[in-house]
């Protein structure tokens, strides 16, 4: 198989970076499985195609199917950084009139951030906006769900670089740094992010947070946020 993918959430967007060929066989099946995992929670996708070397008819059909499926759920499937051959292919097939295509991954992500997001069923609606940063996708999912059910609107990411992109397009009320927010020390991450959101309240979570009982951890986080509000 000559396709690899790197997937990550960035706020309310799921980013899939492809490297190699999107062609009939294992490659198409592998990409489909990766996107389907993201569709469990997300309906806004960015496919980074800057390192894609070939797309055949089946591969293009898969992308069209992703587009149709995400739009049917109120989201979208956007392409970023296409190689010249792919840009030409989209033009020739008139698919450039259907897909929204951006020169860079960051532009594609920001395009979503500038649009209102649908309220997730079961949440209390949009409240104070929180940015949560931690390298663990599972911890991000836990904190995101917890805070949403307590009336907060939440953006989460596993990368400080993505956090900067999110802060450039959204005015957040809280920056919450998980115990493993970066390979850098927490104070260094704060120094990197705080200038982009000078009025945001910063909350730092200690290493024991990720090992604690979920109920206790959730209560601790809410207390810390309320104490600093």
C-alpha positions as CSV (number, residue, x, y, z in Angstrom):
1,X,0.0,0.0,0.0
2,X,1.4,3.4,-1.0
3,X,-0.8,5.7,1.1
4,X,-0.4,7.0,4.6
5,X,-2.6,9.4,6.5
6,X,-2.2,11.7,9.5
7,X,-5.5,12.5,11.2
8,X,-6.2,15.0,13.9
9,X,-9.0,17.2,15.3
10,X,-8.5,21.0,15.1
11,X,-11.3,22.7,16.9
12,X,-14.5,21.6,15.3
13,X,-12.6,20.5,12.1
14,X,-11.1,17.0,11.4
15,X,-7.9,17.3,9.4
16,X,-6.8,14.4,7.2
17,X,-3.3,14.7,5.6
18,X,-2.7,12.2,2.8
19,X,0.7,11.2,1.6
20,X,0.9,9.0,-1.5
21,X,-1.7,7.7,-3.9
22,X,-5.5,7.7,-3.6
23,X,-6.2,4.8,-5.9
24,X,-8.3,1.7,-6.2
25,X,-7.5,-1.1,-3.7
26,X,-6.0,-0.8,-0.2
27,X,-5.4,2.9,-0.5
28,X,-9.0,3.8,-1.0
29,X,-10.1,1.4,1.7
30,X,-7.5,2.8,4.1
31,X,-8.6,6.5,3.5
32,X,-12.3,5.6,3.8
33,X,-11.7,3.9,7.2
34,X,-9.7,6.9,8.4
35,X,-12.4,9.4,7.4
36,X,-15.2,7.2,8.8
37,X,-13.5,7.3,12.2
38,X,-13.6,11.0,12.1
39,X,-17.2,11.1,11.0
40,X,-18.3,9.5,14.3
41,X,-17.9,13.0,15.9
42,X,-17.2,15.5,13.1
43,X,-18.9,16.7,10.0
44,X,-16.3,19.3,9.0
45,X,-13.3,17.9,7.2
46,X,-10.1,19.3,5.6
47,X,-8.3,16.9,3.3
48,X,-4.7,18.0,3.0
49,X,-3.5,16.8,-0.5
50,X,-0.1,18.5,-0.7
51,X,1.7,15.2,-0.7
52,X,-0.8,13.2,-2.8
53,X,0.9,11.9,-6.0
54,X,-2.0,10.3,-7.8
55,X,-5.8,10.1,-7.7
56,X,-7.6,7.6,-10.0
57,X,-11.4,7.6,-10.8
58,X,-12.2,5.5,-7.8
59,X,-10.3,7.8,-5.5
60,X,-12.0,10.8,-6.9
61,X,-15.4,9.1,-6.5
62,X,-14.6,8.5,-2.9
63,X,-13.9,12.2,-2.3
64,X,-17.2,13.1,-4.0
65,X,-18.9,10.6,-1.7
66,X,-17.3,12.1,1.4
67,X,-18.4,15.6,0.2
68,X,-22.0,14.4,-0.3
69,X,-22.1,12.7,3.1
70,X,-20.7,15.6,5.1
71,X,-22.9,18.1,3.4
72,X,-25.9,15.9,4.1
73,X,-25.1,16.2,7.7
74,X,-24.8,19.9,7.6
75,X,-21.0,20.0,7.2
76,X,-18.5,20.0,4.4
77,X,-15.4,18.3,3.0
78,X,-12.8,20.8,1.8
79,X,-9.5,20.2,0.0
80,X,-6.3,22.0,0.8
81,X,-2.9,22.5,-0.9
82,X,-3.7,20.4,-4.1
83,X,-0.7,19.5,-6.3
84,X,-0.9,21.0,-9.8
85,X,-2.1,17.7,-11.3
86,X,-5.0,17.5,-8.9
87,X,-6.0,21.1,-9.4
88,X,-6.0,20.5,-13.2
89,X,-8.0,17.2,-12.7
90,X,-10.6,19.1,-10.6
91,X,-10.9,21.8,-13.3
92,X,-11.2,19.2,-16.2
93,X,-13.9,17.2,-14.4
94,X,-15.7,20.4,-13.3
95,X,-15.4,19.2,-9.7
96,X,-13.7,22.5,-8.8
97,X,-17.2,24.0,-9.0
98,X,-18.4,21.6,-6.3
99,X,-15.4,21.3,-3.9
100,X,-14.2,24.2,-1.9
101,X,-10.4,24.2,-2.5
102,X,-7.8,26.3,-0.5
103,X,-4.1,26.9,-1.1
104,X,-3.1,25.8,2.4
105,X,-4.4,23.7,5.3
106,X,-4.6,26.7,7.6
107,X,-6.8,28.6,5.1
108,X,-9.2,25.7,4.9
109,X,-9.4,25.3,8.6
110,X,-10.0,29.0,9.2
111,X,-12.7,29.0,6.5
112,X,-14.7,26.7,8.8
113,X,-14.0,28.8,11.9
114,X,-15.5,31.8,10.3
115,X,-18.8,29.9,9.9
116,X,-21.3,29.2,12.7
117,X,-21.3,25.6,13.9
118,X,-24.5,23.7,14.5
119,X,-25.3,23.0,18.2
120,X,-24.5,19.4,19.1
121,X,-27.6,17.5,20.2
122,X,-27.8,17.0,24.0
123,X,-25.7,20.1,24.8
124,X,-27.0,23.3,26.5
125,X,-26.0,25.5,23.6
126,X,-23.2,27.9,23.1
127,X,-21.7,29.6,26.2
128,X,-18.2,30.8,27.0
129,X,-15.7,29.7,24.4
130,X,-13.0,27.4,25.6
131,X,-9.8,26.3,23.9
132,X,-8.4,23.0,25.3
133,X,-5.0,21.8,24.3
134,X,-3.5,18.4,25.0
135,X,-1.6,15.8,23.0
136,X,-4.1,13.1,23.9
137,X,-7.1,12.9,21.5
138,X,-8.9,10.9,24.1
139,X,-8.4,13.5,26.8
140,X,-9.5,16.2,24.3
141,X,-12.7,14.2,23.6
142,X,-13.4,13.8,27.3
143,X,-12.9,17.5,28.2
144,X,-14.8,18.6,25.1
145,X,-17.8,16.5,25.9
146,X,-17.8,17.4,29.6
147,X,-17.7,21.1,29.0
148,X,-20.2,21.1,26.2
149,X,-22.7,19.4,28.6
150,X,-22.1,22.2,31.1
151,X,-23.0,24.9,28.7
152,X,-19.5,25.8,27.2
153,X,-18.6,26.0,23.6
154,X,-15.3,24.1,23.1
155,X,-12.5,24.0,20.6
156,X,-9.8,21.4,21.2
157,X,-6.6,20.4,19.6
158,X,-3.5,18.2,20.1
159,X,-1.0,20.7,18.7
160,X,0.1,24.1,19.8
161,X,0.5,25.2,16.1
162,X,-3.2,24.4,15.6
163,X,-4.1,26.2,18.8
164,X,-2.5,29.4,17.3
165,X,-4.6,28.9,14.2
166,X,-7.7,28.6,16.2
167,X,-6.9,31.7,18.3
168,X,-6.3,33.7,15.2
169,X,-9.9,33.1,14.1
170,X,-11.8,32.9,17.3
171,X,-12.1,35.0,20.5
172,X,-11.9,32.6,23.4
173,X,-12.8,33.1,27.0
174,X,-10.7,30.3,28.4
175,X,-7.4,28.6,27.5
176,X,-7.2,25.2,29.3
177,X,-3.9,23.4,29.0
178,X,-4.0,19.7,29.7
179,X,-1.2,17.9,31.5
180,X,0.5,17.0,28.2
181,X,-0.4,20.1,26.2
182,X,3.0,20.1,24.5
183,X,6.6,18.7,24.8
184,X,7.3,22.2,26.0
185,X,6.8,23.3,29.6
186,X,3.3,24.7,30.3
187,X,4.6,28.2,31.0
188,X,6.2,28.2,27.5
189,X,2.9,27.2,25.9
190,X,1.1,30.0,27.8
191,X,3.7,32.5,26.6
192,X,3.1,31.3,23.0
193,X,-0.7,31.5,23.2
194,X,-1.5,34.3,25.6
195,X,-0.5,37.2,23.2
196,X,-3.2,35.8,20.8
197,X,-5.9,35.9,23.5
198,X,-4.7,38.4,26.1
199,X,-8.1,38.6,27.8
200,X,-8.6,34.8,28.0
201,X,-8.5,33.1,31.4
202,X,-5.8,30.5,31.5
203,X,-6.3,27.2,33.4
204,X,-3.5,24.6,33.9
205,X,-4.3,21.0,34.6
206,X,-1.8,18.9,36.6
207,X,-0.5,15.5,35.6
208,X,-2.9,13.7,37.9
209,X,-5.8,14.9,35.9
210,X,-5.5,12.3,33.2
211,X,-5.3,9.5,35.8
212,X,-8.1,10.6,38.0
213,X,-11.7,9.3,38.2
214,X,-13.6,11.0,35.5
215,X,-16.2,12.4,37.8
216,X,-13.6,13.8,40.1
217,X,-11.5,15.2,37.2
218,X,-14.5,16.8,35.7
219,X,-15.5,18.4,39.0
220,X,-12.0,19.7,39.5
221,X,-11.8,21.3,36.1
222,X,-15.2,23.0,36.5
223,X,-14.2,24.3,39.9
224,X,-10.9,25.7,38.5
225,X,-12.7,27.5,35.7
226,X,-15.4,28.9,37.9
227,X,-12.8,30.1,40.4
228,X,-11.1,32.1,37.7
229,X,-14.2,33.5,36.0
